[in-house]
Amino acid sequence: MRWPEYNKNLRKKKFENGYKHKYPILFDYMYFNDKEKEEFLKQYIHPDIYWAENQKKNNWGQEWDYVIKEPIWEVYQFPLFTKELSNMIIEEVENFDEFIEPKSDVNTSIAYPTTDMFINTIPGTRNYDDKPLGELYDDIQKRYIKPIIGYVWKYKAGYFSESRILKYKSGGEEGQSWLRPHHDDTTCASIISLNDDYEGGGTWFERQKTTVNPRAGWCTIHPSKLTHRHAGRRVTKGKRFILITFIN
């Protein structure tokens, strides 16, 4: 079974079985009016990035420089989620408890399978075919990540893949603790670090010989082909959760 069919069937099954959301506000966002959505973002988006984006009306054009860091060449980082939002997402996906392991039949066609879950797998509160968490994150990407990609690379991103949450566990626990070096088949990728209460881990860039491991809530964007072959460093204690999207 391919991923889209698997996700739809699972979303329907969970909805019909009465899945109880741990944080309904994440799934009510798609039904909010514009004012309510703005209040949500003001509360759950990191205040620095929220401020920078809101300076667009001043037409200065350098607001992003206040919040973007470049720890290594062509790898950019900026705060995006509050710690509260990051924790809510982790607790919701753990509550949903439908991560797919690398050796699952669904993962057989993927070159570098991971322990992961598409955020669109979690059903809405009103209809199983709704994808509220995906819609919430799409709005965030369009408002913050897309313009930052345009700013640092002068590139107009047109396609954002369905986003997935990856889970790495330390070797003492069942599951995946690392991912071997690879290129992503996409122009660039974004990685949201959802937590930092683990040991080891991080994204290792092979040619740059550097591991990037930002604080919880921070977003990392990097080129995905040719120059930035990368790997998931081994988690030695605890669990690491990241939210990834492939972008063209």
TORGU-339378 format. One record per residue: residue in three letters; residue number from 1; x, y, z negated of N, C-alpha, C in turn. Coordinates in pm, 1 decimal. Layout:
<rs>
 res   n    neast   nnorth      nup   caeast  canorth     caup    ceast   cnorth      cup
 ALA NUM        X        Y        Z        X        Y        Z        X        Y        Z
...
</rs>
This chain:
<rs>
 res   n    neast   nnorth      nup   caeast  canorth     caup    ceast   cnorth      cup
 MET   1     84.2   -119.5      0.0      0.0      0.0      0.0     87.7    124.5      0.0
 ARG   2     54.9    223.2     84.5    132.7    345.2     92.7     90.3    442.7    -17.6
 TRP   3    179.0    541.3    -44.2    156.9    632.5   -156.0     22.1    705.5   -152.8
 PRO   4    -19.6    768.4    -40.5   -146.6    842.7    -42.6   -265.6    754.8    -81.6
 GLU   5   -271.0    633.9    -26.9   -381.2    544.1    -58.6   -375.2    499.7   -204.6
 TYR   6   -253.7    468.2   -250.6   -236.8    425.9   -389.9   -280.7    536.3   -485.8
 ASN   7   -236.3    659.8   -459.3   -270.0    772.1   -547.0   -420.4    797.0   -551.1
 LYS   8   -484.1    792.7   -434.9   -628.3    817.3   -429.5   -704.8    709.4   -505.1
 ASN   9   -666.9    582.9   -485.6   -736.5    473.0   -553.7   -719.1    481.8   -704.5
 LEU  10   -597.2    515.1   -747.5   -571.4    525.3   -891.0   -646.1    643.7   -951.2
 ARG  11   -646.4    756.6   -880.3   -717.3    875.8   -928.4   -866.7    845.1   -945.6
 LYS  12   -925.1    775.2   -848.8  -1067.0    740.0   -855.7  -1093.5    643.8   -970.7
 LYS  13  -1008.0    544.1   -985.9  -1025.8    445.4  -1093.1  -1019.9    511.8  -1229.6
 LYS  14   -921.0    598.3  -1249.8   -906.8    665.5  -1379.3  -1025.9    755.8  -1408.5
 PHE  15  -1073.1    826.0  -1305.2  -1187.8    915.9  -1322.9  -1312.2    835.7  -1360.5
 GLU  16  -1337.0    728.2  -1288.7  -1456.3    646.5  -1313.8  -1449.6    575.2  -1448.4
 ASN  17  -1329.4    553.3  -1497.3  -1312.8    490.9  -1628.9  -1314.0    593.3  -1742.0
 GLY  18  -1339.7    719.6  -1706.6  -1355.2    823.6  -1808.3  -1225.6    874.9  -1867.4
 TYR  19  -1123.6    894.9  -1782.3   -995.5    945.1  -1832.6  -1015.6   1074.4  -1911.6
 LYS  20   -958.9   1079.3  -2031.2   -968.5   1196.2  -2118.6   -839.9   1277.6  -2108.8
 HIS  21   -850.6   1396.8  -2054.0   -733.9   1483.0  -2039.7   -687.8   1531.5  -2176.9
 LYS  22   -557.0   1532.1  -2196.7   -502.3   1582.2  -2322.5   -506.2   1734.2  -2326.9
 TYR  23   -485.7   1797.4  -2209.6   -487.7   1943.4  -2200.3   -580.4   1984.2  -2086.7
 PRO  24   -710.5   1989.3  -2110.8   -807.1   2022.7  -2004.8   -780.1   2156.0  -1935.9
 ILE  25   -715.2   2251.2  -2005.2   -691.8   2382.1  -1943.6   -607.3   2370.3  -1816.5
 LEU  26   -519.4   2270.7  -1809.6   -438.8   2250.9  -1689.3   -525.2   2211.1  -1570.3
 PHE  27   -639.9   2151.4  -1599.4   -727.0   2099.2  -1494.8   -847.2   2189.6  -1470.0
 ASP  28   -866.9   2286.7  -1557.7   -972.8   2386.1  -1537.4   -924.3   2503.4  -1452.9
 TYR  29   -792.4   2519.0  -1440.2   -734.7   2633.5  -1369.4   -795.6   2651.9  -1230.9
 MET  30   -818.2   2542.7  -1157.2   -867.3   2553.7  -1020.0  -1008.0   2612.8  -1013.5
 TYR  31  -1078.6   2613.0  -1125.2  -1214.5   2667.8  -1128.9  -1217.5   2811.6  -1182.3
 PHE  32  -1101.5   2863.9  -1224.1  -1096.0   2999.0  -1278.8  -1115.7   3103.1  -1168.8
 ASN  33  -1167.0   3220.7  -1207.3  -1168.0   3333.3  -1114.9  -1029.1   3398.1  -1115.3
 ASP  34  -1007.6   3497.0  -1031.6   -874.4   3556.1  -1017.3   -822.8   3615.5  -1148.2
 LYS  35   -910.6   3679.1  -1223.1   -868.8   3740.2  -1349.8   -826.9   3633.1  -1449.4
 GLU  36   -902.4   3524.6  -1456.4   -869.5   3415.2  -1548.8   -739.2   3346.6  -1509.0
 LYS  37   -716.6   3331.6  -1378.2   -591.1   3272.1  -1332.5   -472.4   3360.2  -1370.4
 GLU  38   -490.4   3490.6  -1357.3   -382.4   3582.6  -1392.5   -350.7   3574.4  -1541.5
 GLU  39   -452.9   3563.0  -1624.3   -431.9   3550.4  -1768.6   -359.7   3420.7  -1801.2
 PHE  40   -392.1   3314.7  -1729.0   -323.5   3186.2  -1748.9   -175.4   3201.3  -1717.5
 LEU  41   -143.6   3259.1  -1602.2     -5.0   3274.4  -1561.6     70.8   3365.0  -1659.1
 LYS  42      6.9   3468.1  -1704.5     71.6   3560.1  -1798.6    108.0   3488.4  -1927.8
 GLN  43     27.8   3390.8  -1966.7     52.7   3317.8  -2091.1    155.7   3206.1  -2074.2
 TYR  44    154.3   3138.3  -1959.8    233.3   3015.3  -1947.0    354.8   3024.5  -1854.3
 ILE  45    367.5   3132.8  -1778.2    487.4   3153.9  -1698.2    589.0   3230.0  -1783.5
 HIS  46    716.9   3195.1  -1769.9    820.3   3261.3  -1849.8    809.7   3413.0  -1831.8
 PRO  47    814.4   3487.9  -1940.6    791.9   3633.6  -1930.4    891.4   3706.2  -1840.0
 ASP  48   1014.4   3658.7  -1829.9   1112.9   3727.1  -1745.3   1075.7   3716.6  -1597.4
 ILE  49   1037.1   3596.8  -1554.6   1003.0   3579.2  -1412.8    868.2   3643.2  -1383.1
 TYR  50    778.2   3641.9  -1479.9    648.4   3708.2  -1462.3    669.9   3858.2  -1442.7
 TRP  51    757.5   3916.4  -1523.6    788.6   4059.3  -1511.3    850.9   4090.0  -1375.3
 ALA  52    950.7   4009.0  -1335.4   1021.7   4036.2  -1210.7    926.9   4033.5  -1091.2
 GLU  53    838.3   3935.6  -1087.5    745.2   3924.6   -975.3    649.4   4042.3   -972.6
 ASN  54    613.2   4091.4  -1088.8    518.8   4202.0  -1095.1    581.0   4336.3  -1058.4
 GLN  55    712.3   4340.4  -1040.8    778.3   4463.9  -1000.3    773.6   4487.3   -849.6
 LYS  56    715.7   4393.2   -775.4    709.9   4408.0   -629.5    645.4   4538.6   -587.7
 LYS  57    549.2   4584.7   -666.2    477.6   4706.9   -629.7    569.0   4828.7   -628.6
 ASN  58    686.4   4816.4   -694.8    780.6   4928.8   -696.4    866.3   4935.0   -569.8
 ASN  59    858.6   4829.2   -488.1    928.9   4825.8   -359.5   1080.1   4845.7   -371.4
 TRP  60   1135.4   4806.1   -483.3   1280.0   4819.8   -499.4   1352.7   4702.6   -432.5
 GLY  61   1301.0   4582.4   -452.0   1354.4   4467.0   -381.7   1461.4   4389.1   -454.1
 GLN  62   1511.7   4439.2   -567.3   1619.9   4369.1   -637.5   1575.0   4307.7   -770.5
 GLU  63   1446.5   4298.2   -792.0   1397.0   4251.1   -921.0   1444.4   4109.6   -952.7
 TRP  64   1452.8   4023.9   -848.5   1492.8   3885.2   -872.0   1633.9   3876.0   -929.0
 ASP  65   1718.8   3974.8   -900.7   1857.1   3969.6   -949.5   1865.2   3967.1  -1101.7
 TYR  66   1762.5   4015.0  -1167.0   1762.6   4015.8  -1313.3   1743.2   3876.4  -1372.8
 VAL  67   1686.9   3786.0  -1294.1   1649.2   3656.1  -1351.9   1716.6   3536.6  -1285.4
 ILE  68   1774.5   3554.3  -1165.9   1834.8   3442.2  -1093.8   1982.2   3428.9  -1129.4
 LYS  69   2022.3   3305.3  -1159.3   2163.3   3274.0  -1183.6   2212.1   3180.3  -1073.0
 GLU  70   2342.8   3182.4  -1047.6   2403.8   3093.9   -948.9   2519.8   3020.0  -1017.3
 PRO  71   2490.0   2911.5  -1090.4   2594.5   2842.6  -1167.4   2703.9   2782.8  -1080.4
 ILE  72   2668.1   2736.0   -961.7   2766.4   2692.6   -863.1   2718.9   2740.4   -726.0
 TRP  73   2807.2   2738.1   -628.1   2778.5   2791.9   -495.9   2650.0   2735.0   -437.4
 GLU  74   2558.6   2825.3   -401.4   2433.1   2792.9   -334.4   2337.1   2706.8   -417.4
 VAL  75   2356.8   2702.6   -547.6   2260.5   2641.3   -639.2   2209.8   2752.7   -729.8
 TYR  76   2080.3   2776.6   -725.3   2022.4   2889.7   -797.6   1927.4   2841.4   -905.8
 GLN  77   1923.8   2914.8  -1015.8   1837.8   2880.4  -1128.5   1766.9   3004.1  -1181.2
 PHE  78   1646.7   2981.3  -1232.8   1571.8   3090.4  -1294.0   1467.5   3031.8  -1388.7
 PRO  79   1431.1   3105.0  -1493.6   1327.8   3057.1  -1586.0   1192.6   3062.5  -1517.6
 LEU  80   1109.6   2960.5  -1538.0    979.1   2958.2  -1471.2    865.9   2923.8  -1567.3
 PHE  81    873.0   2809.4  -1633.6    768.3   2768.2  -1727.2    805.2   2810.9  -1869.2
 THR  82    704.5   2841.5  -1949.2    728.8   2852.4  -2091.4    750.6   2712.3  -2148.2
 LYS  83    808.8   2706.1  -2266.1    829.0   2576.2  -2331.9    694.4   2509.0  -2357.4
 GLU  84    593.3   2588.9  -2387.4    460.8   2533.0  -2414.3    404.3   2464.2  -2290.9
 LEU  85    414.7   2528.5  -2174.5    363.9   2467.4  -2051.4    441.4   2340.8  -2018.0
 SER  86    572.4   2344.7  -2032.0    654.0   2225.8  -2005.5    611.3   2109.2  -2093.9
 ASN  87    591.7   2136.3  -2221.9    551.1   2030.8  -2315.1    412.8   1976.6  -2281.4
 MET  88    322.1   2064.7  -2242.8    187.2   2021.5  -2207.6    189.3   1925.2  -2088.8
 ILE  89    271.7   1956.6  -1988.8    279.0   1870.6  -1870.6    337.0   1735.0  -1906.7
 ILE  90    443.8   1733.2  -1986.2    502.7   1605.4  -2028.8    401.0   1522.5  -2105.3
 GLU  91    334.2   1583.7  -2200.9    238.7   1509.3  -2283.4    120.6   1460.6  -2200.2
 GLU  92     81.1   1537.6  -2098.9    -30.9   1495.2  -2015.1      7.7   1374.1  -1930.6
 VAL  93    125.4   1375.5  -1869.6    164.3   1261.0  -1785.3    193.9   1138.1  -1869.8
 GLU  94    243.4   1157.9  -1990.5    263.8   1043.5  -2079.7    129.4    987.2  -2124.6
 ASN  95     33.2   1075.6  -2145.3   -102.5   1032.4  -2181.0   -167.0    956.2  -2065.2
 PHE  96   -143.3   1001.7  -1942.3   -195.4    935.0  -1823.1   -129.7    798.0  -1804.8
 ASP  97      2.1    792.9  -1829.6     77.6    667.0  -1838.7     67.5    581.2  -1712.7
 GLU  98     96.9    640.9  -1597.4     92.5    564.8  -1472.4    218.3    589.0  -1388.2
 PHE  99    334.4    589.5  -1453.6    458.9    601.4  -1380.0    484.6    473.1  -1301.4
 ILE 100    538.5    489.9  -1181.0    571.7    377.1  -1094.7    721.9    351.1  -1105.9
 GLU 101    759.4    226.7  -1130.5    899.7    191.8  -1143.7    964.2    174.8  -1005.7
 PRO 102   1097.1    189.8   -996.7   1165.9    182.7   -866.7   1140.8     53.6   -788.9
 LYS 103   1122.9    -58.0   -856.6   1106.5   -185.8   -787.8    960.5   -216.9   -753.2
 SER 104    870.5   -122.7   -779.9    729.7   -143.4   -747.2    711.0   -157.2   -596.0
 ASP 105    608.6   -231.8   -555.6    577.7   -248.9   -413.4    552.4   -115.4   -344.3
 VAL 106    497.5    -19.4   -417.5    467.7    111.3   -358.9    596.5    183.9   -319.7
 ASN 107    706.2    150.2   -385.4    833.5    218.7   -363.7    925.2    150.3   -263.0
 THR 108    879.9     42.1   -202.0    970.1    -37.1   -117.5   1021.0     37.6      5.4
 SER 109    947.1    136.0     54.8    989.1    208.9    175.2   1073.2    331.5    143.9
 ILE 110   1101.7    356.8     15.7   1175.8    475.5    -25.2   1322.8    439.0    -45.0
 ALA 111   1412.0    516.7     17.9   1555.0    484.7     14.1   1614.0    497.0   -126.6
 TYR 112   1569.4    597.8   -200.5   1621.3    620.9   -335.3   1504.2    629.1   -433.2
 PRO 113   1443.8    514.5   -464.1   1325.2    514.7   -551.4   1359.1    555.2   -694.5
 THR 114   1260.9    614.0   -759.2   1277.0    659.6   -897.2   1155.8    618.5   -979.3
 THR 115   1167.0    628.5  -1110.3   1051.8    613.0  -1197.8    976.0    744.7  -1194.0
 ASP 116    861.4    746.4  -1125.8    797.3    874.7  -1101.1    645.3    863.4  -1090.5
 MET 117    584.4    979.8  -1077.1    439.8    989.5  -1063.8    405.7   1119.2   -993.4
 PHE 118    324.4   1112.4   -888.6    278.1   1234.0   -822.4    179.4   1306.3   -914.0
 ILE 119    193.7   1438.3   -925.0    103.3   1510.5  -1014.6    -40.0   1508.8   -962.7
 ASN 120    -57.5   1486.6   -832.3   -192.7   1479.9   -776.8   -263.3   1348.9   -808.2
 THR 121   -195.1   1257.2   -876.6   -258.0   1131.0   -914.9   -358.5   1151.0  -1027.8
 ILE 122   -338.7   1253.1  -1110.0   -429.2   1276.8  -1223.9   -556.2   1342.8  -1172.5
 PRO 123   -673.2   1283.3  -1200.3   -798.7   1338.7  -1146.1   -841.1   1466.7  -1215.9
 GLY 124   -933.4   1537.1  -1153.7   -991.4   1655.2  -1214.1  -1094.5   1619.0  -1319.5
 THR 125  -1150.7   1719.9  -1380.5  -1252.1   1698.0  -1483.5  -1391.9   1686.5  -1424.4
 ARG 126  -1409.9   1729.2  -1298.1  -1543.5   1730.1  -1237.9  -1559.2   1631.6  -1122.3
 ASN 127  -1446.7   1600.1  -1055.8  -1455.2   1516.0   -936.8  -1323.1   1441.7   -921.5
 TYR 128  -1327.2   1314.1   -889.7  -1203.5   1236.6   -878.8  -1117.4   1283.3   -762.2
 ASP 129  -1178.1   1345.0   -662.6  -1101.4   1387.6   -545.5  -1034.2   1522.9   -566.0
 ASP 130  -1067.4   1593.2   -674.0   -998.0   1717.4   -705.3   -854.5   1686.5   -748.4
 LYS 131   -764.6   1780.1   -718.9   -623.6   1764.0   -756.1   -578.4   1889.7   -830.7
 PRO 132   -630.8   1910.7   -949.3   -612.5   2039.3  -1017.9   -468.5   2071.6  -1054.1
 LEU 133   -392.3   1972.0  -1100.0   -254.7   2001.0  -1139.8   -170.8   2039.8  -1018.6
 GLY 134   -198.2   1975.3   -904.8   -129.8   2011.4   -781.5   -165.7   2151.1   -736.5
 GLU 135   -293.3   2187.6   -751.2   -336.4   2321.2   -709.8   -274.1   2429.0   -797.9
 LEU 136   -266.7   2401.6   -927.5   -202.0   2494.6  -1019.9    -56.2   2515.9   -980.4
 TYR 137     15.1   2407.7   -957.7    156.8   2420.2   -925.8    178.3   2480.5   -786.8
 ASP 138     88.5   2454.8   -693.9     98.1   2518.2   -562.0     93.0   2669.4   -574.5
 ASP 139      2.2   2718.6   -658.6     -7.2   2863.7   -678.7    122.8   2918.7   -737.6
 ILE 140    180.2   2845.7   -832.7    305.0   2889.6   -895.4    418.5   2891.2   -793.6
 GLN 141    424.9   2787.7   -710.2    531.7   2781.6   -609.9    520.8   2895.5   -509.2
 LYS 142    398.7   2924.3   -463.9    379.7   3030.5   -365.5    412.8   3167.3   -423.6
 ARG 143    386.7   3184.3   -551.5    406.0   3315.2   -612.8    550.5   3339.8   -655.9
 TYR 144    621.5   3233.4   -695.4    755.7   3251.7   -750.5    866.0   3181.3   -669.3
 ILE 145    850.4   3052.6   -643.8    959.1   2977.8   -579.7    976.0   3016.6   -432.9
 LYS 146    866.6   3026.3   -357.8    876.4   3060.0   -215.7    944.1   3194.9   -193.0
 PRO 147    905.2   3302.9   -262.1    972.8   3430.2   -237.7   1118.8   3432.1   -282.3
 ILE 148   1152.3   3352.4   -383.8   1292.0   3346.5   -427.2   1376.6   3274.8   -321.9
 ILE 149   1322.5   3168.5   -262.1   1392.3   3102.6   -150.7   1416.1   3202.3    -38.1
 GLY 150   1313.9   3282.4     -8.0   1328.8   3384.7     94.4   1434.1   3488.2     57.6
 TYR 151   1442.7   3519.9    -70.5   1535.9   3623.2   -115.9   1681.0   3575.7   -109.7
 VAL 152   1707.9   3454.2   -158.4   1847.2   3409.8   -166.5   1899.6   3354.6    -33.9
 TRP 153   1812.2   3296.0     47.8   1858.1   3232.8    171.9   1804.2   3299.6    298.1
 LYS 154   1716.3   3399.8    281.1   1652.4   3463.7    397.4   1582.2   3359.9    484.4
 TYR 155   1518.8   3264.7    416.3   1452.6   3152.4    484.1   1304.5   3152.2    445.7
 LYS 156   1217.7   3138.1    543.8   1074.5   3136.9    517.6   1026.9   2992.7    503.1
 ALA 157   1007.1   2950.2    380.9    961.7   2813.6    354.7    816.8   2798.0    399.7
 GLY 158    791.5   2690.4    473.5    655.9   2670.6    524.5    586.3   2547.7    473.0
 TYR 159    662.5   2453.1    417.7    602.8   2326.5    373.5    656.6   2287.6    236.8
 PHE 160    565.5   2260.1    144.5    600.4   2210.7     11.8    536.0   2072.5     -3.8
 SER 161    618.2   1971.4    -28.0    565.6   1835.2    -40.5    481.7   1821.1   -166.3
 GLU 162    405.8   1710.6   -176.0    339.1   1679.6   -301.3    446.3   1662.4   -408.1
 SER 163    425.3   1724.7   -520.0    527.2   1725.1   -625.2    516.1   1600.8   -712.5
 ARG 164    632.8   1556.5   -760.5    638.5   1437.6   -845.1    710.8   1468.8   -975.1
 ILE 165    673.4   1398.1  -1079.4    746.4   1404.1  -1204.9    829.7   1277.0  -1217.0
 LEU 166    960.1   1295.6  -1236.0   1052.1   1183.7  -1255.0   1082.4   1168.1  -1402.9
 LYS 167   1098.3   1042.8  -1443.5   1132.0   1014.4  -1583.2   1256.4    927.0  -1587.0
 TYR 168   1358.9    976.1  -1655.6   1479.8    897.9  -1678.8   1485.7    862.0  -1827.6
 LYS 169   1516.0    735.9  -1856.4   1528.2    690.1  -1994.6   1670.7    644.4  -2021.0
 SER 170   1713.1    652.1  -2145.6   1845.9    602.1  -2180.8   1852.1    451.0  -2157.8
 GLY 171   1971.9    399.8  -2140.1   1991.6    259.2  -2105.1   1935.7    160.9  -2204.8
 GLY 172   1918.0    204.8  -2328.3   1864.2    114.7  -2429.8   1715.5     91.3  -2417.4
 GLU 173   1648.1    167.4  -2330.1   1504.7    153.6  -2310.7   1476.9    100.8  -2170.3
 GLU 174   1361.1     35.7  -2154.4   1323.5    -14.6  -2023.1   1297.5    102.1  -1929.4
 GLY 175   1347.2     92.7  -1806.8   1326.2    199.8  -1709.7   1456.5    243.0  -1646.7
 GLN 176   1453.2    353.3  -1574.6   1566.7    403.6  -1498.4   1639.1    512.5  -1576.4
 SER 177   1771.4    506.5  -1581.2   1847.8    606.3  -1656.5   1927.6    699.7  -1566.8
 TRP 178   1943.3    666.7  -1436.1   2024.1    748.5  -1347.0   1982.2    723.9  -1202.1
 LEU 179   2035.4    805.0  -1110.7   2007.9    788.6   -968.1   2136.8    813.8   -891.1
 ARG 180   2170.1    723.8   -797.3   2297.7    732.8   -725.7   2298.0    851.7   -629.1
 PRO 181   2418.3    894.7   -585.5   2430.5   1011.9   -496.6   2354.5    993.7   -365.4
 HIS 182   2295.1   1102.2   -319.6   2213.1   1096.2   -198.1   2189.8   1236.6   -143.5
 HIS 183   2144.8   1242.8    -18.6   2090.1   1364.9     39.8   1938.4   1349.0     45.2
 ASP 184   1866.3   1456.6     24.1   1721.8   1455.7     46.0   1694.4   1488.5    192.4
 ASP 185   1595.2   1425.4    250.1   1560.4   1451.2    390.1   1469.4   1572.5    399.2
 THR 186   1522.4   1686.8    360.7   1445.3   1810.8    359.4   1542.2   1927.6    356.5
 THR 187   1493.5   2047.4    384.9   1581.1   2164.2    389.9   1637.0   2199.5    252.9
 CYS 188   1549.1   2207.5    155.3   1592.5   2236.8     19.1   1496.1   2171.0    -78.4
 ALA 189   1530.5   2172.8   -204.3   1446.1   2110.1   -306.3   1443.5   2197.2   -430.0
 SER 190   1335.1   2184.6   -505.2   1326.4   2251.1   -635.0   1313.6   2145.0   -743.8
 ILE 191   1375.4   2171.3   -856.8   1370.6   2082.2   -972.4   1335.4   2165.8  -1094.8
 ILE 192   1224.5   2134.4  -1158.5   1189.2   2199.0  -1285.2   1232.3   2107.1  -1398.3
 SER 193   1316.0   2155.9  -1486.9   1353.7   2079.3  -1605.7   1243.2   2097.2  -1709.1
 LEU 194   1174.0   1989.4  -1740.1   1061.0   2000.7  -1832.1   1100.9   1986.5  -1978.2
 ASN 195   1218.0   1928.5  -2003.6   1263.5   1916.9  -2142.1   1415.5   1918.9  -2145.5
 ASP 196   1469.8   1939.0  -2265.3   1614.4   1936.1  -2282.9   1654.0   1863.4  -2411.2
 ASP 197   1560.0   1788.8  -2470.5   1587.5   1716.5  -2594.8   1633.1   1573.1  -2566.6
 TYR 198   1738.8   1560.0  -2489.3   1797.6   1430.5  -2456.0   1947.9   1451.1  -2445.8
 GLU 199   2021.4   1342.4  -2429.5   2165.9   1351.8  -2412.2   2205.1   1291.9  -2278.4
 GLY 200   2311.9   1345.7  -2217.7   2350.7   1304.8  -2083.8   2261.1   1373.7  -1982.8
 GLY 201   2239.2   1308.4  -1868.6   2146.5   1359.4  -1769.2   2198.6   1480.2  -1693.7
 GLY 202   2109.8   1542.0  -1618.6   2143.8   1656.0  -1535.3   2161.9   1614.2  -1389.7
 THR 203   2172.7   1712.7  -1301.9   2194.2   1688.4  -1159.1   2340.4   1713.1  -1126.8
 TRP 204   2407.1   1609.3  -1078.3   2549.4   1618.3  -1045.0   2564.5   1642.9   -896.0
 PHE 205   2636.6   1750.7   -860.1   2663.0   1782.7   -719.7   2803.3   1733.2   -684.8
 GLU 206   2807.1   1640.6   -589.7   2928.9   1564.6   -561.4   3043.9   1651.8   -512.3
 ARG 207   3023.0   1731.0   -406.6   3131.9   1811.9   -350.1   3173.3   1923.2   -445.6
 GLN 208   3079.4   1974.7   -520.9   3107.6   2083.8   -613.7   3163.7   2032.9   -747.2
 LYS 209   3155.2   1898.8   -768.0   3209.2   1834.0   -888.8   3156.5   1900.3  -1016.4
 THR 210   3026.1   1926.4  -1015.4   2964.8   1997.8  -1126.8   2827.3   1939.0  -1158.5
 THR 211   2797.7   1928.4  -1286.3   2665.4   1885.8  -1331.8   2586.5   2008.6  -1376.2
 VAL 212   2465.2   2020.2  -1326.6   2374.5   2129.6  -1363.5   2264.8   2071.3  -1450.9
 ASN 213   2247.1   2126.6  -1568.2   2152.2   2070.3  -1665.1   2088.3   2184.8  -1744.3
 PRO 214   1994.1   2257.4  -1682.9   1940.7   2378.7  -1745.8   1845.0   2351.0  -1861.1
 ARG 215   1807.6   2458.2  -1927.6   1713.5   2449.0  -2038.7   1574.0   2413.4  -1988.5
 ALA 216   1491.2   2368.1  -2080.7   1352.6   2333.9  -2047.3   1281.0   2454.7  -1988.5
 GLY 217   1203.6   2429.9  -1881.8   1126.7   2535.6  -1818.5   1198.2   2606.3  -1705.4
 TRP 218   1327.1   2577.6  -1686.8   1403.1   2642.9  -1580.3   1389.3   2566.9  -1449.7
 CYS 219   1390.8   2642.2  -1339.0   1382.9   2585.0  -1205.1   1519.6   2594.8  -1137.7
 THR 220   1559.7   2487.5  -1071.2   1681.9   2484.8   -991.4   1643.7   2462.4   -845.3
 ILE 221   1696.3   2544.1   -755.7   1676.4   2521.3   -611.7   1812.9   2502.9   -546.9
 HIS 222   1818.9   2412.2   -449.4   1946.5   2384.4   -384.2   1922.5   2330.7   -243.7
 PRO 223   2019.8   2350.3   -151.2   2009.6   2287.4    -19.8   2012.6   2136.1    -36.1
 SER 224   1941.7   2065.0     49.2   1928.8   1921.4     29.1   2005.6   1837.7    129.3
 LYS 225   2061.4   1899.8    232.0   2132.9   1824.7    334.5   2277.0   1873.8    347.1
 LEU 226   2362.9   1787.3    392.2   2501.1   1816.1    431.3   2591.0   1860.0    315.7
 THR 227   2569.1   1979.5    259.1   2666.2   2036.6    164.7   2640.3   2001.6     18.7
 HIS 228   2521.1   1953.9    -14.8   2486.7   1937.6   -155.6   2434.7   1797.6   -188.0
 ARG 229   2513.9   1697.8   -150.6   2484.0   1561.0   -192.7   2485.3   1558.1   -346.1
 HIS 230   2387.3   1493.4   -404.5   2370.4   1503.7   -549.1   2319.8   1372.5   -608.3
 ALA 231   2322.1   1366.7   -739.8   2281.0   1245.6   -810.3   2218.9   1283.0   -944.3
 GLY 232   2142.4   1190.5  -1000.6   2089.8   1207.9  -1135.7   2187.2   1144.7  -1233.4
 ARG 233   2251.8   1225.6  -1317.9   2346.1   1171.7  -1415.4   2273.9   1085.6  -1518.8
 ARG 234   2345.0    989.5  -1571.7   2285.6    892.4  -1663.8   2240.9    959.3  -1794.0
 VAL 235   2118.0    932.1  -1832.7   2067.6    975.7  -1962.8   2115.6    875.2  -2067.1
 THR 236   2185.8    922.9  -2167.4   2244.4    833.8  -2267.9   2161.7    823.6  -2395.7
 LYS 237   2070.0    918.8  -2413.9   1983.1    913.7  -2532.3   1854.5    989.9  -2504.1
 GLY 238   1740.0    926.0  -2530.2   1611.6    991.4  -2511.9   1557.4    978.5  -2370.3
 LYS 239   1469.3   1072.0  -2333.9   1405.6   1072.6  -2202.7   1422.4   1210.7  -2139.2
 ARG 240   1440.3   1210.9  -2008.5   1449.8   1334.5  -1932.2   1335.0   1338.8  -1831.6
 PHE 241   1260.3   1450.3  -1829.2   1149.5   1467.8  -1736.0   1179.3   1586.0  -1645.5
 ILE 242   1163.7   1565.3  -1512.6   1180.5   1674.4  -1418.0   1065.2   1672.3  -1316.9
 LEU 243   1032.3   1788.8  -1267.6    927.6   1804.4  -1165.9    994.8   1846.0  -1035.9
 ILE 244    984.3   1762.9   -931.3   1056.8   1790.1   -807.5    962.7   1813.3   -689.5
 THR 245   1008.9   1896.3   -596.5    935.3   1923.1   -473.2   1034.9   1935.2   -358.8
 PHE 246   1004.0   1875.9   -245.4   1086.3   1888.3   -125.1   1025.3   1996.9    -36.8
 ILE 247   1110.3   2083.2     17.9   1063.9   2204.7     83.8   1127.5   2220.1    220.5
 ASN 248   1046.2   2251.2    321.6   1095.4   2279.4    455.5   1042.8   2414.8    504.9
</rs>
